[in-house]
Amino acid sequence: MKRRDFIKATAIVSPAVGLFTNDLSWISRVSVPGKIEKRSLGKTGEMLSVIGFGGIVVMNATSEDASKAVKTAIDTGVSYFDVAPSYGDAELKLGPALEPYRKNVFLSCKTDGLTREDSRKELEQSLKNLRTDHFDLYQLHSVTKLADVKKILGNGGAIETFLEARKEGKVRFLGFSAHSAEAAMALMQGFDFDTIMFHINFKTWYKGNYGPQVLGMAQEKKMGIIALKSMANGPWPEHVDHKGYEKCWYEPLKTEEDIKMGLRFTLSYPVTTLIPPGEEKLFMTALRLAPDLNPLEKNAIEAIKAKAQTGEPLFRFPSAQPV
């Protein structure tokens, strides 16, 4: 399908976009004072912590520091751990650190492989690196182009590995992450995935028109929704010092007030869990704020809409670049 035809076809989602509200009534929530809230993951029957652990946190860390970070997360109530082979040595660091807790956590991994052969190779290597016999969730990683969606879902595509691995007991649930709204909607139209990992950010939502149409479709399909970029401010401005944020390819929110706002915005929608940035200090800030991340009130939503109009969003719909 050509890009212009796909955008035309997905226009049927448009009426729902304006009606999509921060309604959490269709997901289950368990909240204990002082602890991280847990939410249901779509139709899977799983309940996960609203803050997840992104494997980039332990990338390039010492084994001791990786173990310490994982233990802190576990002790605080984090139950969702996410990693990918493209995150440097993160799999090799996370595997040993997570091994003592493996039976009690939900472990997710991804593949960049578009074909059956490439995705199978990554799956088997990731299982070895993570010292586990299965992943609770296996995801396509950062799919952006419609041509890649076609390849993934076609003959000899990665979806064949996903289905085979599920039969073999090497993965339990199937999902994807996408870096364009077009790819996300095409994947949801093409296959019955259990989960979607997508950017739910106040600035991309209100200024980039990016997110409502994807969440609307995911909600209709009752998929588990995993959020990215809650703590993103936007692209790095030119001549701004990145020191201390080397693991962030975007400029993160930096003050505690703004971080809390960004997290609360994302969790005001039917999101199960969100992944903070890979910088450990930002992850730990999100962890510390986790017990106090109530959905936004109406007056706060109006304020965040105004704040979203400043600067440039990370993503837009339709995408600025051809997909």
TIKOL-561046 format. One record per residue (C-alpha): x, y, z. Coordinates in nm, 3 decimals, padded with zeros to 5 digits. Layout:
<nuvos>
NUVO       xx       yy       zz
NUVO        X        Y        Z
...
</nuvos>
This chain:
<nuvos>
NUVO       xx       yy       zz
NUVO   00.000   00.000   00.000
NUVO   00.135   00.343  -00.094
NUVO   00.184   00.593   00.186
NUVO  -00.083   00.835   00.063
NUVO  -00.333   00.551   00.033
NUVO  -00.248   00.422   00.381
NUVO  -00.298   00.765   00.540
NUVO  -00.628   00.795   00.351
NUVO  -00.735   00.451   00.473
NUVO  -00.648   00.528   00.835
NUVO  -00.845   00.852   00.820
NUVO  -01.144   00.647   00.936
NUVO  -00.978   00.656   01.278
NUVO  -00.996   01.037   01.283
NUVO  -01.344   01.074   01.435
NUVO  -01.237   00.860   01.730
NUVO  -00.927   01.070   01.791
NUVO  -01.118   01.371   01.915
NUVO  -01.330   01.152   02.141
NUVO  -01.043   00.956   02.293
NUVO  -01.022   01.051   02.659
NUVO  -00.816   00.952   02.959
NUVO  -01.057   00.674   03.058
NUVO  -00.897   00.406   03.275
NUVO  -01.218   00.216   03.342
NUVO  -01.143  -00.063   03.096
NUVO  -00.820  -00.175   03.265
NUVO  -00.774  -00.330   03.609
NUVO  -00.567  -00.138   03.863
NUVO  -00.421  -00.239   04.197
NUVO  -00.288   00.037   04.418
NUVO  -00.124   00.005   04.759
NUVO  -00.024   00.326   04.946
NUVO   00.348   00.392   04.908
NUVO   00.393   00.122   04.643
NUVO   00.405   00.115   04.263
NUVO   00.061   00.073   04.110
NUVO  -00.002  -00.238   03.898
NUVO  -00.223  -00.249   03.589
NUVO  -00.359  -00.521   03.364
NUVO  -00.181  -00.593   03.035
NUVO  -00.454  -00.612   02.774
NUVO  -00.610  -00.958   02.745
NUVO  -00.303  -01.143   02.876
NUVO  -00.420  -01.176   03.236
NUVO  -00.092  -01.024   03.360
NUVO  -00.067  -00.739   03.611
NUVO   00.248  -00.528   03.577
NUVO   00.407  -00.234   03.756
NUVO   00.334   00.102   03.593
NUVO   00.709   00.174   03.589
NUVO   00.920  -00.069   03.388
NUVO   01.295  -00.126   03.376
NUVO   01.459  -00.045   03.043
NUVO   01.772  -00.249   02.978
NUVO   01.970   00.055   02.864
NUVO   01.998   00.145   03.233
NUVO   02.259  -00.131   03.274
NUVO   02.430  -00.083   02.937
NUVO   02.804  -00.025   02.997
NUVO   02.755  -00.066   03.373
NUVO   02.977  -00.285   03.586
NUVO   02.830  -00.620   03.691
NUVO   02.806  -00.490   04.048
NUVO   02.625  -00.172   03.947
NUVO   02.388  -00.367   03.720
NUVO   02.297  -00.601   04.005
NUVO   02.244  -00.307   04.238
NUVO   02.014  -00.128   03.992
NUVO   01.807  -00.442   03.934
NUVO   01.777  -00.513   04.307
NUVO   01.664  -00.156   04.374
NUVO   01.399  -00.188   04.105
NUVO   01.278  -00.524   04.237
NUVO   01.268  -00.401   04.597
NUVO   01.063  -00.099   04.489
NUVO   00.807  -00.315   04.311
NUVO   00.912  -00.314   03.944
NUVO   00.792  -00.631   03.773
NUVO   00.842  -00.547   03.402
NUVO   01.193  -00.568   03.250
NUVO   01.265  -00.484   02.888
NUVO   01.579  -00.524   02.678
NUVO   01.698  -00.567   02.319
NUVO   02.013  -00.698   02.146
NUVO   02.077  -00.352   01.998
NUVO   02.131  -00.203   02.347
NUVO   02.506  -00.263   02.352
NUVO   02.598  -00.507   02.628
NUVO   02.269  -00.463   02.816
NUVO   02.156  -00.824   02.767
NUVO   02.486  -00.955   02.901
NUVO   02.461  -00.731   03.207
NUVO   02.089  -00.779   03.270
NUVO   02.096  -01.159   03.242
NUVO   02.313  -01.232   03.549
NUVO   02.163  -00.943   03.748
NUVO   01.807  -01.061   03.688
NUVO   01.873  -01.434   03.722
NUVO   01.794  -01.457   04.097
NUVO   01.455  -01.292   04.037
NUVO   01.361  -01.439   03.698
NUVO   01.064  -01.646   03.817
NUVO   00.897  -01.344   03.973
NUVO   00.929  -01.089   03.693
NUVO   00.786  -01.033   03.346
NUVO   01.076  -01.029   03.098
NUVO   01.041  -00.875   02.753
NUVO   01.291  -00.879   02.467
NUVO   01.289  -00.749   02.110
NUVO   01.430  -00.827   01.768
NUVO   01.540  -00.600   01.485
NUVO   01.520  -00.895   01.247
NUVO   01.262  -00.851   00.973
NUVO   01.295  -01.203   00.835
NUVO   01.231  -01.545   00.983
NUVO   01.602  -01.629   00.972
NUVO   01.734  -01.306   01.124
NUVO   01.474  -01.289   01.400
NUVO   01.532  -01.654   01.493
NUVO   01.906  -01.593   01.532
NUVO   01.844  -01.295   01.758
NUVO   01.585  -01.482   01.963
NUVO   01.814  -01.775   02.038
NUVO   02.110  -01.552   02.124
NUVO   01.899  -01.328   02.347
NUVO   01.769  -01.631   02.539
NUVO   02.129  -01.734   02.608
NUVO   02.235  -01.382   02.704
NUVO   01.942  -01.339   02.943
NUVO   01.996  -01.684   03.097
NUVO   01.633  -01.786   03.050
NUVO   01.441  -02.053   02.862
NUVO   01.162  -01.818   02.756
NUVO   01.052  -01.456   02.725
NUVO   00.718  -01.348   02.863
NUVO   00.687  -01.102   02.574
NUVO   00.876  -01.093   02.243
NUVO   00.850  -00.779   02.032
NUVO   00.940  -00.645   01.692
NUVO   01.172  -00.352   01.757
NUVO   01.112   00.008   01.645
NUVO   00.935  -00.067   01.317
NUVO   00.908   00.253   01.114
NUVO   00.845   00.184   00.745
NUVO   00.541   00.029   00.580
NUVO   00.775  -00.173   00.357
NUVO   00.920  -00.333   00.671
NUVO   00.571  -00.414   00.798
NUVO   00.501  -00.592   00.470
NUVO   00.826  -00.787   00.497
NUVO   00.764  -00.884   00.861
NUVO   00.412  -01.013   00.794
NUVO   00.487  -01.174   00.457
NUVO   00.622  -01.516   00.360
NUVO   00.956  -01.575   00.531
NUVO   00.897  -01.277   00.760
NUVO   00.974  -01.243   01.129
NUVO   00.614  -01.319   01.222
NUVO   00.684  -01.684   01.134
NUVO   00.955  -01.697   01.402
NUVO   00.715  -01.537   01.651
NUVO   00.444  -01.796   01.589
NUVO   00.690  -02.087   01.595
NUVO   00.854  -01.964   01.915
NUVO   00.516  -01.934   02.086
NUVO   00.436  -02.295   01.994
NUVO   00.777  -02.402   02.126
NUVO   00.718  -02.228   02.459
NUVO   01.009  -01.988   02.404
NUVO   00.780  -01.684   02.412
NUVO   00.442  -01.636   02.577
NUVO   00.303  -01.317   02.423
NUVO   00.371  -01.133   02.098
NUVO   00.406  -00.758   02.050
NUVO   00.586  -00.477   01.872
NUVO   00.731  -00.132   01.917
NUVO   00.694   00.124   01.639
NUVO   00.858   00.455   01.557
NUVO   00.585   00.585   01.330
NUVO   00.210   00.595   01.373
NUVO   00.172   00.461   01.021
NUVO   00.375   00.147   01.096
NUVO   00.197   00.094   01.427
NUVO  -00.148   00.104   01.269
NUVO  -00.042  -00.118   00.978
NUVO   00.094  -00.380   01.220
NUVO  -00.226  -00.375   01.425
NUVO  -00.432  -00.412   01.108
NUVO  -00.215  -00.697   00.983
NUVO  -00.184  -00.924   01.289
NUVO  -00.349  -00.985   01.625
NUVO  -00.065  -00.879   01.857
NUVO  -00.099  -00.896   02.234
NUVO   00.082  -00.569   02.303
NUVO   00.203  -00.246   02.152
NUVO   00.496  -00.035   02.272
NUVO   00.456   00.324   02.158
NUVO   00.549   00.684   02.240
NUVO   00.288   00.846   02.466
NUVO   00.421   01.192   02.531
NUVO   00.238   01.516   02.607
NUVO   00.415   01.716   02.335
NUVO   00.385   01.459   02.054
NUVO   00.021   01.410   02.155
NUVO  -00.091   01.773   02.156
NUVO   00.150   01.942   01.917
NUVO   00.243   01.650   01.690
NUVO  -00.104   01.487   01.662
NUVO   00.090   01.167   01.727
NUVO  -00.052   00.904   01.957
NUVO  -00.432   00.946   01.981
NUVO  -00.504   00.750   01.662
NUVO  -00.268   00.468   01.766
NUVO  -00.401   00.437   02.121
NUVO  -00.756   00.453   01.988
NUVO  -00.692   00.152   01.765
NUVO  -00.502  -00.036   02.037
NUVO  -00.787   00.024   02.281
NUVO  -01.042  -00.109   02.032
NUVO  -00.834  -00.427   02.005
NUVO  -00.793  -00.446   02.384
NUVO  -00.416  -00.468   02.351
NUVO  -00.171  -00.419   02.634
NUVO  -00.014  -00.074   02.596
NUVO   00.348  -00.010   02.696
NUVO   00.459   00.352   02.678
NUVO   00.785   00.514   02.575
NUVO   00.914   00.873   02.593
NUVO   00.696   00.990   02.882
NUVO   00.993   01.192   03.009
NUVO   01.094   01.337   02.671
NUVO   01.099   01.712   02.614
NUVO   01.188   01.702   02.244
NUVO   01.486   01.680   02.006
NUVO   01.815   01.805   02.145
NUVO   01.852   02.174   02.051
NUVO   02.172   02.265   01.870
NUVO   02.468   02.359   02.089
NUVO   02.309   02.215   02.404
NUVO   02.544   02.014   02.625
NUVO   02.444   01.646   02.644
NUVO   02.678   01.576   02.934
NUVO   02.517   01.348   03.185
NUVO   02.257   01.233   02.934
NUVO   02.468   01.025   02.694
NUVO   02.209   00.746   02.684
NUVO   01.932   00.982   02.568
NUVO   01.909   01.052   02.194
NUVO   01.646   01.314   02.280
NUVO   01.637   01.592   02.539
NUVO   01.468   01.458   02.854
NUVO   01.256   01.649   03.101
NUVO   01.495   01.746   03.380
NUVO   01.316   01.909   03.671
NUVO   01.123   01.689   03.912
NUVO   00.808   01.895   03.853
NUVO   00.824   01.844   03.475
NUVO   00.914   01.476   03.507
NUVO   00.617   01.414   03.732
NUVO   00.393   01.600   03.487
NUVO   00.515   01.388   03.196
NUVO   00.470   01.061   03.384
NUVO   00.124   01.156   03.508
NUVO   00.017   01.252   03.157
NUVO   00.110   00.912   03.019
NUVO  -00.047   00.721   03.305
NUVO  -00.371   00.919   03.266
NUVO  -00.432   00.701   02.960
NUVO  -00.494   00.323   02.954
NUVO  -00.123   00.245   02.961
NUVO  -00.010  -00.062   03.156
NUVO   00.354   00.029   03.208
NUVO   00.596   00.297   03.092
NUVO   00.971   00.278   03.035
NUVO   01.172   00.576   03.168
NUVO   01.488   00.691   02.986
NUVO   01.801   00.477   02.999
NUVO   01.995   00.720   03.217
NUVO   02.001   00.561   03.561
NUVO   01.946   00.890   03.744
NUVO   01.627   00.953   03.542
NUVO   01.506   00.598   03.600
NUVO   01.563   00.633   03.973
NUVO   01.374   00.964   03.974
NUVO   01.077   00.794   03.807
NUVO   01.102   00.510   04.059
NUVO   01.097   00.754   04.351
NUVO   00.795   00.940   04.210
NUVO   00.606   00.621   04.121
NUVO   00.382   00.599   04.431
NUVO   00.242   00.947   04.363
NUVO   00.154   00.937   03.993
NUVO  -00.220   00.993   03.999
NUVO  -00.403   01.068   03.671
NUVO  -00.418   01.437   03.582
NUVO  -00.711   01.655   03.684
NUVO  -00.892   01.863   03.420
NUVO  -00.720   02.189   03.514
NUVO  -00.380   02.019   03.496
NUVO  -00.461   01.883   03.150
NUVO  -00.528   02.235   03.024
NUVO  -00.194   02.349   03.165
NUVO  -00.008   02.063   03.001
NUVO  -00.173   02.139   02.667
NUVO  -00.030   02.491   02.685
NUVO   00.313   02.363   02.784
NUVO   00.309   02.121   02.491
NUVO   00.300   02.408   02.242
NUVO   00.656   02.512   02.328
NUVO   00.943   02.357   02.134
NUVO   00.938   02.073   01.882
NUVO   00.779   01.731   01.941
NUVO   00.989   01.420   01.879
NUVO   00.730   01.270   01.642
NUVO   00.440   01.388   01.428
NUVO   00.153   01.234   01.237
NUVO   00.162   01.213   00.944
NUVO   00.534   01.143   00.970
NUVO   00.767   01.415   00.847
NUVO   00.980   01.155   00.666
NUVO   00.836   00.912   00.409
NUVO   00.741   00.580   00.560
</nuvos>
